[in-house]
Amino acid sequence: MKPANAIELHDLRCGYDGRVILDIPRLVVPAGEFVGVIGPNGSGKTTLARAVSGVIAPYSGRVLLDGVDVARLSFRARARALAVVNQSVEAVNMPLEDYVLLGRLPRRPATRFFETAREVAIARENMLLTGTRASGDTPLDRLSGGERQLAAIARALTQEAGILLLDEPTAHLDIAHQVRILDLVRRLNRERGITVVLIIHDLNLAGAYCDRLVLLDNGTPRVCGTPREVLTRSHVESVYRARVAILPGPFPERPLVVPLPGGDF
């Protein structure tokens, strides 16, 4: 039986070169939830992603994936539990299908070097889901940024991990690609029960897609809750140090944040 919580952070302090960037007493992501992590530049969002994925070790505290301390998991075991999509995908000269098949490596015996027919079928199913199947033979360096992001999601899904961590997957993309990617992520969350942690700058996209938001302020969660609870004028202005208006959106629980020009905060 899987634990009720996909991710747990307990008394977590971490950073770089001895400097503490992230200080989180406790943060829990229940299994199957769609959580957005927001905050200004330098608030610790990417450091949080690196700590959760085991890229950096904490100075103190613990990170649990499905109830197991990340520090006790091998690289392959972490990759079976958690799939990561970064904000940019290197434009290498590799066919898209081969890139997606790399997602099977954590689940392949170390003594086997070639993919099976089942692994190819899994990869192609996820390419079809992400709309990249027709580009299977196309090298990544010939694809647009949005297409490469969709390929990265297809590869992450091919890992068959229960947790999907996305670090700014819509950065530098036009609104059509942003909506396409986030629609897909929400569909995966709803239909496959995948736990999603989305790190994102755009407050309105965060509010539109996420069930719960975590607002980081100097490496510490300022507030956690629904978009309506988090995206208030007082919270946003105090953390971002910018004047905003909060307007009702198309959905009552998902307000819109509008920056106001002019004047010092």
Secondary structure, 3 states (H helix, E strand, C coil): CCCCEEEEEEEEEEEECCEEEEEEEEEEEECCCEEEEECCCCCCHHHHHHHHCCCCCCCEEEEEECCEEHHHCCHHHHHHHEEEECCCCCCCCCEHHHHHHHHHHHHCCCCCCCCCHHHHHHHHHHHHHHCCHHHCCCEHHHCCHHHHHHHHHHHHHHCCCCEEEEECCCCCCCHHHHHHHHHHHHHHHHHHCCEEEEECCCHHHHHHHCCEEEEEECCEEEEEECHHHHCCHHHHHHHHCCCEEEECCCCCCCCEEEECCCCCC
